[in-house]
Amino acid sequence: MIRKLAAELLGTGLLVYFAVGVATLSFGFGTAGSSYAAGVVATALAFGLVLLALAYVLGPVSGCHVNPAVTIGALLTGRIPLVQAVGYWVAQFIGGILGALLLWATFAGSPRYSRSVTGLGADGWGAASAIHINGGGAFLTEVVLTTLFVFVALGATDEAANATVAGLTIGLALAVCHLIGIPITGTSVNPARSLGPALIVGGTALSQVWLFIIAPLAGGILAAGLYRLIFPKSEPVPNETLASGVE
């Protein structure tokens, strides 16, 4: 169990550092230039590719959930027991916070960085949204995107699926979620990915982070229900085969 928890903490921290780092560079520092679309694509690919790599490396150890929403889906489909799920949640949130702290420490070395102006890739709605989506729209978006992502993660690791391409399938699903979600909310689909940056940035990001914790968890619950509906005869698989993840 210690190895599994360490893998979840490490994986979540790395996901936040690299993928949220690309988001901050693209939208905070403006490295994508005047093209908003370029920043969206770069960030979406960063999340998808980092998760893809982590899935194949950490999947055999912990299943590479690196996302509380994925863990709740695994719990409700009988893949892991409650005690293990709680341990995963603790490790994931700690990993997300440590990853965000490391990313902040990295950017703090730049004279161009301002925590209040540059930010740290936090999610949000209203003025914090590129399209100024309201709270209800943001909640619906996060529920729908997380439902899709966790459903794909569960389905791709079903015993009837091709395990060799599971990591690729899940990584691409996360990238697609970000392609549509970034202009709307910034895309969470992962409470641990949202909490870390929000704690550091504070202000609006911190006051709105509750939505990006509750909505993805609700999406994970819905995904588990859909999985049981679509795959009613599937037997629970070992946690190690649930190579899934993220933010």
C-alpha positions in Angstrom: 0.0 0.0 0.0 2.9 2.4 0.7 4.1 2.0 -2.8 0.7 2.6 -4.2 0.2 5.8 -2.2 3.6 7.0 -3.1 2.9 6.4 -6.8 -0.4 8.3 -6.5 1.3 11.2 -4.7 4.2 11.3 -7.2 1.9 11.0 -10.3 -0.5 13.7 -9.2 2.4 16.1 -8.4 4.1 15.5 -11.8 0.8 16.0 -13.6 0.3 19.3 -11.9 3.8 20.5 -12.3 4.2 19.8 -16.0 0.6 20.2 -17.4 -0.4 23.1 -15.2 3.0 24.5 -15.9 2.3 24.5 -19.6 -1.1 26.2 -18.9 0.6 28.9 -16.9 3.2 29.5 -19.5 0.6 29.7 -22.3 -2.0 31.9 -20.6 -0.1 33.5 -17.7 3.2 34.4 -19.4 1.7 34.5 -22.9 4.3 32.2 -24.5 1.6 31.1 -27.0 1.7 34.6 -28.4 -1.5 36.2 -29.6 -3.0 32.9 -30.6 -5.4 31.8 -27.8 -6.0 28.6 -29.8 -2.3 27.7 -29.7 -2.4 27.9 -25.9 -5.4 25.7 -25.7 -3.9 23.0 -28.0 -0.5 23.2 -26.2 -2.2 22.8 -22.8 -4.5 20.0 -23.9 -1.6 18.1 -25.3 0.4 18.6 -22.2 -2.3 17.1 -19.9 -2.9 14.2 -22.3 0.7 13.3 -23.0 1.8 13.6 -19.3 -1.1 11.3 -18.3 -0.3 8.9 -21.1 3.3 8.6 -19.9 2.3 8.2 -16.3 -0.3 5.6 -17.1 2.3 3.2 -18.5 4.9 3.9 -15.8 2.7 4.0 -12.7 -0.2 1.9 -13.9 1.4 -1.4 -12.8 2.0 0.0 -9.4 -1.2 1.9 -8.3 -3.3 2.0 -11.4 -2.2 5.6 -11.9 -5.5 7.2 -10.9 -3.8 10.5 -10.0 -7.4 11.9 -9.8 -10.0 11.6 -7.0 -12.8 11.4 -9.6 -11.2 8.3 -11.1 -10.7 6.8 -7.7 -14.4 7.3 -6.8 -15.3 5.6 -10.1 -13.0 2.7 -9.3 -14.5 2.5 -5.8 -18.1 2.4 -7.0 -17.4 -0.2 -9.6 -15.8 -2.5 -7.1 -12.3 -2.3 -8.3 -10.8 -1.0 -5.0 -12.0 -1.1 -1.3 -13.0 2.1 0.6 -9.8 2.1 2.7 -7.6 2.2 -0.3 -9.8 4.8 -2.0 -9.4 7.1 1.1 -5.7 6.6 1.1 -5.6 7.5 -2.6 -7.6 10.7 -2.1 -5.2 11.8 0.6 -2.1 11.0 -1.5 -3.6 12.7 -4.6 -4.5 16.0 -2.8 -1.1 16.1 -1.1 0.6 15.4 -4.5 -1.4 18.2 -6.2 -0.5 20.7 -3.5 3.2 19.7 -3.6 3.2 19.9 -7.4 1.7 23.3 -7.3 4.2 24.5 -4.7 7.1 23.3 -6.8 5.7 25.0 -9.9 5.3 28.2 -8.0 8.8 28.0 -6.7 10.0 27.5 -10.3 8.1 30.5 -11.7 9.0 32.7 -8.7 12.5 32.9 -10.1 11.2 35.0 -13.0 10.9 38.8 -12.7 7.9 38.5 -15.0 6.0 36.3 -12.6 3.2 37.7 -10.3 1.0 35.4 -8.3 -2.0 37.7 -8.7 -1.5 38.5 -12.4 0.2 35.5 -14.0 -1.6 33.1 -11.7 -1.0 29.3 -11.7 -3.4 27.8 -14.1 -6.3 27.9 -11.7 -9.9 27.1 -12.9 -12.8 29.5 -12.6 -16.0 30.9 -13.9 -17.5 34.4 -14.4 -14.6 36.8 -14.9 -12.2 33.9 -14.5 -13.6 32.2 -17.5 -12.6 33.0 -21.1 -16.2 33.0 -22.1 -17.5 34.3 -18.8 -19.6 31.2 -18.1 -21.8 31.4 -15.0 -21.5 29.1 -12.0 -24.3 26.8 -13.3 -22.7 26.4 -16.7 -19.3 25.7 -15.1 -20.8 23.0 -12.9 -22.6 21.3 -15.8 -19.4 21.5 -17.9 -17.2 19.9 -15.3 -19.8 17.1 -14.6 -20.1 16.3 -18.3 -16.4 16.4 -19.0 -15.5 14.3 -15.9 -18.2 11.8 -16.7 -16.8 11.3 -20.2 -13.2 11.0 -18.9 -13.8 8.6 -16.1 -16.2 6.5 -18.2 -13.4 6.2 -20.8 -10.9 5.3 -18.1 -13.1 2.6 -16.7 -14.1 1.2 -20.1 -10.5 1.3 -21.5 -9.4 -0.8 -18.5 -12.3 -3.3 -18.6 -11.3 -6.9 -18.9 -12.7 -7.0 -22.4 -10.7 -4.0 -23.6 -7.2 -4.0 -25.1 -4.9 -3.2 -22.2 -2.0 -2.3 -24.4 -3.7 0.9 -25.7 -5.4 1.8 -22.4 -3.0 4.6 -21.5 -3.1 6.0 -25.0 -7.0 6.0 -25.0 -7.2 7.7 -21.6 -4.5 10.3 -22.4 -6.4 11.2 -25.6 -9.7 11.5 -23.7 -8.1 13.9 -21.2 -6.7 16.0 -24.1 -10.1 16.2 -25.7 -11.7 17.3 -22.5 -9.2 20.1 -22.3 -9.8 21.2 -25.9 -13.4 22.1 -25.1 -13.1 22.8 -21.4 -10.2 25.3 -21.3 -12.2 28.2 -22.8 -15.1 27.4 -20.5 -13.7 26.8 -17.1 -10.0 26.2 -17.6 -10.8 22.4 -17.2 -10.5 20.7 -13.9 -12.0 17.1 -14.2 -9.6 16.5 -11.3 -10.2 18.0 -7.8 -6.5 17.5 -6.8 -5.3 19.4 -9.9 -7.6 22.3 -9.0 -7.0 22.6 -5.3 -3.2 22.9 -5.4 -3.0 26.0 -7.6 -6.1 27.6 -5.9 -4.4 27.4 -2.5 -1.4 29.2 -3.8 -3.1 31.8 -5.9 -5.9 32.5 -3.4 -8.5 35.1 -4.1 -11.2 34.2 -6.7 -9.5 30.9 -7.5 -9.7 29.8 -3.9 -13.3 31.0 -3.4 -14.4 29.1 -6.5 -12.4 25.9 -6.0 -15.3 24.1 -4.2 -17.1 23.7 -7.6 -14.0 22.1 -9.1 -14.0 19.6 -6.3 -17.7 18.7 -6.1 -18.5 18.7 -9.8 -15.7 16.3 -10.9 -16.6 13.9 -8.0 -20.2 14.0 -9.2 -19.0 13.2 -12.7 -17.0 10.3 -11.4 -20.2 8.9 -9.7 -22.2 9.2 -12.9 -19.4 7.6 -14.9 -19.5 4.6 -12.5 -23.2 4.3 -13.1 -22.8 4.4 -16.9 -20.1 1.8 -16.7 -22.2 -0.6 -14.8 -25.1 0.0 -17.3 -22.9 -0.5 -20.4 -20.7 -3.3 -19.0 -23.2 -5.1 -16.7 -21.4 -8.5 -17.0 -17.9 -7.2 -16.5 -16.1 -8.6 -13.4 -14.1 -6.2 -11.3 -10.5 -6.0 -12.5 -7.4 -5.6 -10.3 -6.6 -2.0 -9.4 -3.2 -2.3 -11.2 -5.0 -2.5 -14.5 -6.8 0.8 -14.0 -4.1 2.9 -15.7 -5.8 6.2 -15.4 -5.4 9.7 -14.2 -6.3 13.7 -14.4 -6.7 17.9 -14.5 
